Amino acid sequence: MPKKIRELKSMLLKAGFNYRSGKGSHTVWSHPLLPYSLTLSGKDGADADRYQEKDVKNALKDLENLQE
């Protein structure tokens, strides 16, 4: 069962990511230690796409590797 967009946003906030609003339902997420940003689209109650879950998972993994 896919995660909800709000769950992905919560995971990013807990990891220290900052966000800014984009156009429409888009939010752009960045972290001071990572050289790239993530864009999530969709309303909070919507199911996240598989690629969005994968992007968040990879970003959190990259951040964990940097902090070791």
MODELLER restraints for C-alpha pairs under 7 A, 6 or more apart:
rsr = mdl.restraints
at = mdl.atoms
rsr.add(forms.Gaussian(group=physical.xy_distance, feature=features.Distance(at['CA:2:A'], at['CA:47:A']), mean=5.94, stdev=0.5))
rsr.add(forms.Gaussian(group=physical.xy_distance, feature=features.Distance(at['CA:2:A'], at['CA:48:A']), mean=6.09, stdev=0.5))
rsr.add(forms.Gaussian(group=physical.xy_distance, feature=features.Distance(at['CA:3:A'], at['CA:47:A']), mean=5.91, stdev=0.5))
rsr.add(forms.Gaussian(group=physical.xy_distance, feature=features.Distance(at['CA:3:A'], at['CA:48:A']), mean=5.66, stdev=0.5))
rsr.add(forms.Gaussian(group=physical.xy_distance, feature=features.Distance(at['CA:4:A'], at['CA:44:A']), mean=6.67, stdev=0.5))
rsr.add(forms.Gaussian(group=physical.xy_distance, feature=features.Distance(at['CA:4:A'], at['CA:45:A']), mean=5.94, stdev=0.5))
rsr.add(forms.Gaussian(group=physical.xy_distance, feature=features.Distance(at['CA:4:A'], at['CA:46:A']), mean=5.65, stdev=0.5))
rsr.add(forms.Gaussian(group=physical.xy_distance, feature=features.Distance(at['CA:4:A'], at['CA:47:A']), mean=4.49, stdev=0.5))
rsr.add(forms.Gaussian(group=physical.xy_distance, feature=features.Distance(at['CA:4:A'], at['CA:48:A']), mean=5.25, stdev=0.5))
rsr.add(forms.Gaussian(group=physical.xy_distance, feature=features.Distance(at['CA:5:A'], at['CA:42:A']), mean=6.81, stdev=0.5))
rsr.add(forms.Gaussian(group=physical.xy_distance, feature=features.Distance(at['CA:5:A'], at['CA:43:A']), mean=6.74, stdev=0.5))
rsr.add(forms.Gaussian(group=physical.xy_distance, feature=features.Distance(at['CA:5:A'], at['CA:44:A']), mean=4.84, stdev=0.5))
rsr.add(forms.Gaussian(group=physical.xy_distance, feature=features.Distance(at['CA:5:A'], at['CA:45:A']), mean=6.36, stdev=0.5))
rsr.add(forms.Gaussian(group=physical.xy_distance, feature=features.Distance(at['CA:5:A'], at['CA:46:A']), mean=5.95, stdev=0.5))
rsr.add(forms.Gaussian(group=physical.xy_distance, feature=features.Distance(at['CA:5:A'], at['CA:47:A']), mean=6.10, stdev=0.5))
rsr.add(forms.Gaussian(group=physical.xy_distance, feature=features.Distance(at['CA:5:A'], at['CA:48:A']), mean=5.20, stdev=0.5))
rsr.add(forms.Gaussian(group=physical.xy_distance, feature=features.Distance(at['CA:6:A'], at['CA:44:A']), mean=4.53, stdev=0.5))
rsr.add(forms.Gaussian(group=physical.xy_distance, feature=features.Distance(at['CA:6:A'], at['CA:45:A']), mean=6.54, stdev=0.5))
rsr.add(forms.Gaussian(group=physical.xy_distance, feature=features.Distance(at['CA:8:A'], at['CA:56:A']), mean=6.99, stdev=0.5))
rsr.add(forms.Gaussian(group=physical.xy_distance, feature=features.Distance(at['CA:16:A'], at['CA:31:A']), mean=6.73, stdev=0.5))
rsr.add(forms.Gaussian(group=physical.xy_distance, feature=features.Distance(at['CA:17:A'], at['CA:29:A']), mean=6.19, stdev=0.5))
rsr.add(forms.Gaussian(group=physical.xy_distance, feature=features.Distance(at['CA:17:A'], at['CA:30:A']), mean=5.47, stdev=0.5))
rsr.add(forms.Gaussian(group=physical.xy_distance, feature=features.Distance(at['CA:17:A'], at['CA:31:A']), mean=4.68, stdev=0.5))
rsr.add(forms.Gaussian(group=physical.xy_distance, feature=features.Distance(at['CA:18:A'], at['CA:29:A']), mean=5.58, stdev=0.5))
rsr.add(forms.Gaussian(group=physical.xy_distance, feature=features.Distance(at['CA:18:A'], at['CA:30:A']), mean=5.41, stdev=0.5))
rsr.add(forms.Gaussian(group=physical.xy_distance, feature=features.Distance(at['CA:18:A'], at['CA:31:A']), mean=6.15, stdev=0.5))
rsr.add(forms.Gaussian(group=physical.xy_distance, feature=features.Distance(at['CA:19:A'], at['CA:27:A']), mean=6.43, stdev=0.5))
rsr.add(forms.Gaussian(group=physical.xy_distance, feature=features.Distance(at['CA:19:A'], at['CA:28:A']), mean=5.41, stdev=0.5))
rsr.add(forms.Gaussian(group=physical.xy_distance, feature=features.Distance(at['CA:19:A'], at['CA:29:A']), mean=4.36, stdev=0.5))
rsr.add(forms.Gaussian(group=physical.xy_distance, feature=features.Distance(at['CA:19:A'], at['CA:30:A']), mean=6.33, stdev=0.5))
rsr.add(forms.Gaussian(group=physical.xy_distance, feature=features.Distance(at['CA:20:A'], at['CA:27:A']), mean=5.79, stdev=0.5))
rsr.add(forms.Gaussian(group=physical.xy_distance, feature=features.Distance(at['CA:20:A'], at['CA:28:A']), mean=5.42, stdev=0.5))
rsr.add(forms.Gaussian(group=physical.xy_distance, feature=features.Distance(at['CA:20:A'], at['CA:29:A']), mean=6.74, stdev=0.5))
rsr.add(forms.Gaussian(group=physical.xy_distance, feature=features.Distance(at['CA:21:A'], at['CA:27:A']), mean=4.67, stdev=0.5))
rsr.add(forms.Gaussian(group=physical.xy_distance, feature=features.Distance(at['CA:21:A'], at['CA:28:A']), mean=6.35, stdev=0.5))
rsr.add(forms.Gaussian(group=physical.xy_distance, feature=features.Distance(at['CA:22:A'], at['CA:28:A']), mean=6.29, stdev=0.5))
rsr.add(forms.Gaussian(group=physical.xy_distance, feature=features.Distance(at['CA:25:A'], at['CA:41:A']), mean=5.47, stdev=0.5))
rsr.add(forms.Gaussian(group=physical.xy_distance, feature=features.Distance(at['CA:25:A'], at['CA:42:A']), mean=5.30, stdev=0.5))
rsr.add(forms.Gaussian(group=physical.xy_distance, feature=features.Distance(at['CA:25:A'], at['CA:43:A']), mean=6.07, stdev=0.5))
rsr.add(forms.Gaussian(group=physical.xy_distance, feature=features.Distance(at['CA:26:A'], at['CA:39:A']), mean=6.59, stdev=0.5))
rsr.add(forms.Gaussian(group=physical.xy_distance, feature=features.Distance(at['CA:26:A'], at['CA:40:A']), mean=5.59, stdev=0.5))
rsr.add(forms.Gaussian(group=physical.xy_distance, feature=features.Distance(at['CA:26:A'], at['CA:41:A']), mean=4.25, stdev=0.5))
rsr.add(forms.Gaussian(group=physical.xy_distance, feature=features.Distance(at['CA:26:A'], at['CA:42:A']), mean=6.57, stdev=0.5))
rsr.add(forms.Gaussian(group=physical.xy_distance, feature=features.Distance(at['CA:27:A'], at['CA:39:A']), mean=5.64, stdev=0.5))
rsr.add(forms.Gaussian(group=physical.xy_distance, feature=features.Distance(at['CA:27:A'], at['CA:40:A']), mean=5.36, stdev=0.5))
rsr.add(forms.Gaussian(group=physical.xy_distance, feature=features.Distance(at['CA:27:A'], at['CA:41:A']), mean=6.44, stdev=0.5))
rsr.add(forms.Gaussian(group=physical.xy_distance, feature=features.Distance(at['CA:28:A'], at['CA:37:A']), mean=6.73, stdev=0.5))
rsr.add(forms.Gaussian(group=physical.xy_distance, feature=features.Distance(at['CA:28:A'], at['CA:38:A']), mean=5.69, stdev=0.5))
rsr.add(forms.Gaussian(group=physical.xy_distance, feature=features.Distance(at['CA:28:A'], at['CA:39:A']), mean=4.46, stdev=0.5))
rsr.add(forms.Gaussian(group=physical.xy_distance, feature=features.Distance(at['CA:28:A'], at['CA:40:A']), mean=6.50, stdev=0.5))
rsr.add(forms.Gaussian(group=physical.xy_distance, feature=features.Distance(at['CA:29:A'], at['CA:37:A']), mean=5.50, stdev=0.5))
rsr.add(forms.Gaussian(group=physical.xy_distance, feature=features.Distance(at['CA:29:A'], at['CA:38:A']), mean=5.00, stdev=0.5))
rsr.add(forms.Gaussian(group=physical.xy_distance, feature=features.Distance(at['CA:29:A'], at['CA:39:A']), mean=6.12, stdev=0.5))
rsr.add(forms.Gaussian(group=physical.xy_distance, feature=features.Distance(at['CA:30:A'], at['CA:36:A']), mean=6.84, stdev=0.5))
rsr.add(forms.Gaussian(group=physical.xy_distance, feature=features.Distance(at['CA:30:A'], at['CA:37:A']), mean=4.56, stdev=0.5))
rsr.add(forms.Gaussian(group=physical.xy_distance, feature=features.Distance(at['CA:30:A'], at['CA:38:A']), mean=6.47, stdev=0.5))
rsr.add(forms.Gaussian(group=physical.xy_distance, feature=features.Distance(at['CA:34:A'], at['CA:63:A']), mean=6.93, stdev=0.5))
rsr.add(forms.Gaussian(group=physical.xy_distance, feature=features.Distance(at['CA:40:A'], at['CA:52:A']), mean=6.88, stdev=0.5))
